[in-house]
Amino acid sequence: MDKKKPENQQAVSGTTRIYVQQKNHLPTPKLDWVAEEVPIALVYNGISHVVMMASPKDLEHFAIGFSLSEGIITSPQEIRGIDITSGCHGGIEVNIELSSRRFAELKERRRSMAGRTGCGICGTEQISEIFRPITPLPFTQTFSLAYLDQALAQLPLLQDIGSLTGCTHAAGWINSEGNLLGGCEDVGRHVALDKLLGMRSKTDWQQGAVLVSSRASYEMVQKSANCGVEILFAVSAATSLAIEVAEKCNLTLVGFCKPERATVYTHSQRLTN
């Protein structure tokens, strides 16, 4: 059953309205909200690095989070500036000015890359390029699963676009008491996570965990671990490779997070009941 949306609902950034037709009412088109999905080009020091399909909001967070989770930078201070401009074909360019050292390292890294896509693997020349070395995480965080249901109930608060369109994933930061401190949404689950990681890098959020509304793939685990996240909760399942990577890098991975349910895949020593 379609979710009933108020006719006078106000637009939010990242949505647009179109006429649609629905079952049993084909002769009568009605206005409905849909999520915007646009090409976002990340350009480092004038050189295009990747184009991702994403929601056109929180793009500064995206630029920082992607740069951190992909190992392009180790700290937001290595970004000298971010400029967001309109691009061709309805796209958006996010121009990122890196420090000279980081840009030199990025150029060297690009020598062995044929290209990148939003899926992460396409275009790489060698399988070894997929799995970047990750320093094993410390064991400094703990979380009581008694607070997980509370956190899950708050996750929809991040989805202004999703509440209108049913079309976004969310990634939020929850503290050790299960309170949602903030987060981001996007039509892409990887991008939602990158946006959150960028947001977190500009805050004092240290104690806690990441909660995502999607499944947990190896890339979600790898991005989280690269940014020092020790605990990752996913509403849906985890893949076998995600579990393998989480085990090796000491990340606590929990899937199927539903009210009164959770499946712990790795490093349960950080969790209590």
C-alpha positions in Angstrom: 0.0 0.0 0.0 1.3 3.5 -0.9 2.1 5.7 2.0 -0.4 8.5 2.3 1.2 11.9 1.8 -0.5 15.2 2.7 -1.5 17.2 -0.4 -0.1 20.4 1.1 3.2 18.9 2.2 6.0 21.4 1.8 8.9 20.6 -0.5 12.3 19.8 0.9 15.7 20.1 -0.7 16.4 17.1 -2.9 12.8 16.6 -4.1 10.6 17.6 -7.0 7.0 17.0 -8.0 5.7 15.2 -11.1 2.3 13.9 -12.3 1.8 10.2 -11.8 -0.9 7.7 -12.3 -1.8 4.9 -9.8 -3.6 1.6 -9.9 -7.4 2.0 -9.9 -7.0 5.7 -10.7 -5.3 5.6 -14.1 -7.6 8.3 -15.8 -6.7 10.8 -13.0 -3.1 11.9 -12.8 -2.0 13.3 -9.4 1.0 15.2 -8.3 3.5 13.2 -6.2 6.9 13.8 -4.8 10.1 12.1 -6.2 13.7 12.2 -5.0 16.2 14.0 -7.1 19.2 12.0 -8.3 21.9 14.0 -10.1 25.5 13.4 -11.1 28.0 14.8 -8.6 31.5 15.2 -9.9 34.3 15.3 -7.2 37.2 17.3 -8.7 40.5 17.5 -6.9 42.8 20.4 -7.7 41.1 20.7 -11.1 41.2 17.0 -12.0 38.0 15.1 -12.1 38.3 12.0 -9.9 34.8 10.4 -9.8 31.2 11.0 -10.7 28.6 9.6 -8.3 24.8 9.6 -8.6 23.5 11.2 -5.4 21.0 13.6 -3.8 22.0 17.2 -4.3 22.3 18.2 -0.6 25.0 18.1 2.1 27.7 18.1 -0.6 30.4 19.6 1.6 29.9 16.7 4.0 30.0 14.3 1.1 33.3 15.8 -0.2 35.0 15.5 3.2 33.6 12.1 4.0 34.4 10.5 0.7 38.0 11.9 0.8 38.4 10.4 4.3 36.8 7.1 3.7 38.7 6.6 0.4 42.0 7.4 2.1 42.6 10.5 -0.1 43.1 12.5 3.1 43.7 11.6 6.7 42.2 14.8 8.2 39.8 17.5 7.1 42.6 20.0 7.6 44.2 18.6 4.5 41.4 20.2 2.4 42.2 23.8 1.7 38.8 24.7 0.3 35.6 23.3 -1.2 33.7 25.1 -4.0 30.3 23.8 -5.3 29.2 24.8 -8.8 26.6 23.8 -11.4 27.9 21.4 -14.0 26.8 20.2 -17.4 23.7 18.1 -18.0 22.1 19.1 -14.7 25.1 17.9 -12.7 27.0 19.5 -9.9 30.8 19.9 -9.5 32.4 19.8 -6.1 35.8 21.3 -6.5 38.1 20.2 -3.7 41.5 21.9 -3.1 43.9 19.5 -1.5 47.2 20.2 0.2 50.1 19.8 -2.2 51.3 16.6 -0.4 47.9 14.9 -0.6 47.4 15.9 -4.2 50.8 14.5 -5.1 49.9 11.2 -3.4 46.5 11.1 -5.2 48.1 11.6 -8.6 50.5 8.8 -7.9 47.6 6.6 -6.9 45.7 7.5 -10.1 48.5 6.1 -12.2 47.4 2.6 -11.4 43.7 3.3 -11.7 41.7 3.0 -15.0 38.7 4.7 -13.4 36.1 4.6 -10.6 32.4 4.2 -10.3 29.9 4.4 -7.5 30.0 0.6 -7.1 33.7 0.8 -6.1 35.1 -2.2 -8.1 34.4 -1.3 -11.8 37.4 0.1 -13.6 40.1 -1.1 -11.2 43.1 -2.7 -12.9 43.9 -5.2 -10.2 41.9 -7.0 -7.6 44.4 -5.8 -4.9 43.2 -2.2 -5.5 39.8 -3.0 -4.1 41.1 -3.8 -0.6 43.0 -0.9 0.8 45.1 -1.7 3.9 43.3 -0.7 7.1 45.0 -0.3 10.4 43.2 -2.6 12.9 40.8 -0.6 15.1 41.3 -0.3 18.8 38.8 -1.6 21.3 37.7 1.7 23.0 33.9 1.7 22.4 31.1 -0.2 24.1 27.4 -0.2 23.4 24.4 -1.7 25.2 22.0 -3.4 22.8 19.3 -2.4 25.2 19.5 1.1 23.6 19.3 -0.2 20.0 15.5 0.0 19.6 15.6 3.6 20.8 18.1 4.4 18.2 16.2 2.6 15.4 13.0 4.6 16.3 14.9 7.9 15.7 16.5 7.0 12.3 13.5 8.2 10.2 14.1 11.7 11.7 17.1 11.9 9.2 14.9 11.3 6.2 13.1 14.4 5.1 13.4 13.3 1.5 12.6 9.7 2.4 9.4 10.7 4.3 8.1 12.2 1.1 9.4 9.8 -1.5 10.3 6.5 0.2 13.5 6.7 -1.8 16.5 7.3 0.5 18.9 5.6 2.8 20.0 7.1 6.1 23.2 7.0 8.0 23.3 8.3 11.6 25.6 8.6 14.5 24.2 7.3 17.8 25.9 7.8 21.2 26.4 5.1 23.8 23.0 5.8 25.3 21.2 5.3 21.9 20.5 8.9 21.2 20.7 10.0 17.6 23.2 12.9 17.4 22.8 13.6 13.7 23.2 12.1 10.2 22.4 12.3 6.5 20.3 10.7 3.9 20.8 10.0 0.2 19.5 8.0 -2.7 22.7 6.0 -2.4 23.6 4.1 0.7 27.4 4.6 0.2 26.9 8.4 -0.3 24.7 8.6 2.8 27.5 7.0 4.8 30.1 9.3 3.3 28.0 12.3 4.2 27.7 11.2 7.8 31.5 10.5 8.0 32.1 14.0 6.7 29.7 15.5 9.2 31.3 13.5 12.1 34.7 14.7 11.2 33.6 18.3 12.0 32.1 17.4 15.4 33.2 15.9 18.7 31.3 12.7 18.2 33.7 10.0 19.4 31.8 7.7 21.7 29.1 5.7 19.8 28.4 3.9 16.6 27.1 4.3 13.0 23.6 3.1 12.2 22.6 2.7 8.5 19.2 1.9 7.1 20.6 -0.4 4.4 22.5 -3.6 4.2 26.2 -3.7 5.0 28.6 -4.5 2.1 32.3 -4.7 2.4 32.6 -1.1 1.2 30.4 0.1 4.0 32.6 -1.7 6.5 35.8 -0.5 4.8 34.7 3.2 4.7 33.6 3.1 8.4 36.9 1.5 9.5 39.0 3.9 7.5 37.3 6.7 9.6 37.9 5.1 12.9 34.3 3.8 13.4 34.4 0.7 15.7 30.7 -0.3 15.7 28.4 -0.5 12.6 24.7 -1.3 12.9 22.8 -2.1 9.7 19.1 -2.5 9.4 19.5 -5.2 6.7 21.9 -8.0 6.2 25.7 -8.1 5.9 27.5 -9.8 3.1 30.1 -12.5 3.6 32.9 -10.1 2.4 31.7 -7.4 4.8 32.0 -9.9 7.7 35.4 -11.0 6.6 36.7 -7.4 6.4 35.1 -6.5 9.7 36.7 -9.4 11.4 40.2 -8.5 10.1 40.0 -4.8 10.9 38.4 -5.4 14.4 35.1 -3.7 13.6 32.0 -4.8 15.4 29.4 -5.5 12.7 25.7 -6.0 13.5 23.0 -6.7 11.0 19.2 -7.2 10.8 18.7 -4.5 13.4 15.0 -4.5 14.1 12.9 -3.9 17.2 14.0 -6.6 19.7 16.3 -8.2 17.1 19.9 -8.0 16.0 22.5 -10.4 14.5 26.1 -9.9 15.7 28.6 -11.0 13.1 32.0 -9.9 14.5 33.7 -8.7 17.7 30.8 -9.0 20.2 33.1 -8.0 23.1 32.1 -4.4 22.5 28.4 -5.1 23.1 26.4 -5.7 26.3 22.8 -6.7 26.7 
